[in-house]
Amino acid sequence: MSGDPFSGDAVTISVVVAIAASVLAALGLVQSIIGWWLADRFLAAPRTEPPAQPPMTILKPLYGDEPLLAEALASVCRQAYPAVQVLFGVGSETDAAVPVAQALRRQFPHVDIDVVVDPTLHGPNRKVGNLINMLPYAKHDVLVIADSDVHAAPDLLNRLAEALARPRAGLATVLYAGLPAFPAMPCRFGAMQITHTFLPGALLARRMGRQDCLGATMALRRAELDRIGGLQGLVAHLADDAVLGRKIRALGLDVVLADTLVLTTVPETTWGALFRHELRWARTIRALEAAGFGASILQFSLFWALFPLLLTGFTLWSIAVFGVAWAVRMMIAVALDGGIERRLRREGEAGGPALTYAVASPVWLLPLRDLLSVVVLLGSFVSRKVDWRGHDLIADTPPPSVRLDKT
């Protein structure tokens, strides 16, 4: 029968497509292996001590309470660094984060901690507006901008000082892994996306010559911030970190990667919340690099390995393709988790208590993780609207380059 999908030309086409998908799965595995190799080298690299330890101010914009907030904020108060000021910024005295910040002032009386309350809005990006309100209270000329959900190793500031001391360094950025706030599966899926896709992907992009600014933690000198026109030039953009990095690059300076790793809390306990969060992230990245982001679908090897199974009726060779892809991805995930745990333990031994990262990734669900990632990627092309903590924003497209006065 001509309508039979497993007869005649239909079979030939199905086999050809299945073989093509197998090739794409193999390419995705190669990328995963290279990404793991780069991550393994990064995590195992010896530390380089900074030539100097300039005083630093950490700017922490806060908005409401969130899972593991106290633990994340406490990690910057435990820095093994001689001179540091910590600024927590909120838009209202009634913000649920205020009691947490005040409790930390009592818990760490030896640390210079201030809470800045200022409701002034400077533009659509409320996080940058919060930073603008905090900046006048910063005492030091080296500024560290860190998200509220970042858990820092005890020697984070030393690593940032070393990075900024490198020749031509204008901004230091930090790699991060995901930390599930709860054992719920959406939390663990979100952490897998960050740890097993974003982290090695960021290292691979840097190896290929990109100098992306990773916004979870950034450090720069006040002089460079002034040269790019201050924080006011970022408040109109959702992807403020990318714009900041491009402005620094336009000065002829480098965006360098600090030799450390932080963790970022993954709080979503429902699939809907996780999907919205990842969709916001995906639409933001797509607005920055649409072509490269679209091509990133190649990295999801298990997604491509599903096609041979479905198109050939679970033949032996298609099962072998899927099984090999799954086994390789599982080994990479387990090895990456182990490398992160060893690195964080080593950094803790050097400067204080280690960050807790005893998280067993549900590697048996990696095919579902790939499918969810592909759905999010495709969904990012439907609209540019994103939800950011209850506020609707539009993922803008910053200019590829910025002309600045270099004098």
Secondary structure, 3 states (H helix, E strand, C coil): CCCCCCCHHHHHHHHHHHHHHHHHHHHHHHHHHHHHHHHHHHHHCCCCCCCCCCCEEEEEECCCCCCCHHHHHHHHHCCCCCCEEEEEEECCCCCCHHHHHHHHHHHCCCCEEEEEECCCCCCCCHHHHHHHHHHHHCCCCEEEEECCCEECCCCHHHHHHHHHCCCCEEEEEEEEEEEECCCCHHHHHHHHHHHHHHHHHHHHHHHCCCCCCCCCEEEEEHHHHHHCCCHHHCCCCCCHHHHHHHHHHHCCCEEEEEEEEEEEEECCCCHHHHHHHHHHHHHHHHHHCHHHHHHHHHHCHHHHHHHHHHHCCCCHHHHHHHHHHHHHHHHHHHHHHHHHHHHHHHHHHHHCCCCCCCCCCCHHHHHHHHHHHHHHHHHCCCCCEEEECCEEEECCCCCCCCCCCCC
